[in-house]
Amino acid sequence: ITLSLDGTTTTASTVQMGLGYEVHLRTMPLSWLGGVTIHGRQKRISEVIAEWYNSGDFSIGKDVDNLATYSITGQTTSMDRKTFPPGFSREGYVYVFQKSPEPLTLLAIMVEFRVQ
């Protein structure tokens, strides 16, 4: 197969195509069951553990300007840990972004955090 895009010709035996859109996902605010409430208190996420199935590249962070990208060769199933950008917030949201047309199936997003 030969593709011509923006004046550049590329030859490939396997081509993956998709619609040009971005995935933006935000978790619910951090909380836990039982004990005292942490709603409205300052939280600092130190690490995020993501588990995915048959997925391509995606990024996780506290906003679009502070992302840690999971660079994946091909489509894989795995689990990995990333350091979260520093700082406190009252909500403790985790944002997920994906710009590539590859599949993204998140099985779990787990966080390590502390409450101030």
CORQUI-V950262 format. One record per backbone hydrogen bond with DSSP energy under -0.5 kcal/mol. CO is the residue of the C=O (numbers start at 1). NH is the residue of the N-H. Records with the same first field share a line. If there is no record, write none. Layout:
# CORQUI-V950262
CO=NH  NH
This chain:
# CORQUI-V950262
1=12
3=10
5=8
8=5
10=3
15=17
19=21
22=24
23=98
25=96
38=41
42=116
43=89
44=46  114
46=84
47=112
48=50  82
49=110
50=80
51=107  108
52=78
53=105
55=76
58=70
59=97
60=68
61=95
63=66
66=62  63
68=60
69=71
70=58  72
72=74
74=76
76=55
78=52
80=50
82=48
89=43
90=40
91=30
94=27
95=61
96=25
97=59
98=23
103=56
104=106
105=53  107
108=51
110=49
111=113
112=46  47
114=44
